[in-house]
Amino acid sequence: MPTYSKTDITYLLSKDDCVRLCYHARNYRDKSMIAIMSLIPVRPDELVRLKKEDLQLIRDTATDLPCCIKLSIETRKKKGNKFFPKRHFDFVYGDIPDVFFKSIWKYVSQIKTEDSRVFPISKRQIRYMIDRLGMRVLGRHLCPYVFRHSTLTRYANEGKGIDELMYLKGASDISSISPYIHGREQRIKF
């Protein structure tokens, strides 16, 4: 895990914090990045490399209303001597916060076809945007990995299995997800 001065990477953002950050972001590009980082544990370099063909906007055939966003993330970390396969995610309208769905939909809809990258921005600019937004909205320094840690911890607390957490993180080693599997009460029936 990278280190950032002034930032506690293990700080846990709540779902409400993520929605507030998305709501207060200054434009649809920033709102979309916050939404994606809040929904899936994406690395900043994966976000920067995201291409337009990795995002599909699906409309309901009967009503022609937006109903689903499909996202594919390519992980560049090596698994032995092979790269991980792309991870695929579906964001269905109604299953995620409204501000997340609408922000991603509006931003992706307005991207010009000649743009190959969805977010033509650097990792440093993402870090700067998140830090400024965190100070303005939550009164604390944030970095992109706070979202990654919070999302993985939230999914672990909701009961996702080890395989699911490894897929979400894009990891092949179980030891890399151990910080997110905190002890929780189990109800035992005999």
RAVENQUI-V854641 format. One line per field, one symbol per residue. burial: b if it has 24 or more other ideal C-beta (glycine too) atoms within 12 Angstrom, else e. A space follows every 50 residues. Layout:
burial=???
This chain:
burial=eeebeebebeebbebebbbbbbbbbeebbbbbbbbbbbbbbbbbbbbbbb bbebbbbeeeeeeeebebbebbbbbeeeeeeeebeebebebeeeebbebb bbbbbebbeebeeeeeebbebebeebbebbbebbeebbeeebbbbbbbbb bbbbbbeeeeeeeebbbbbbbeeeeebeebeeeeeeeeee
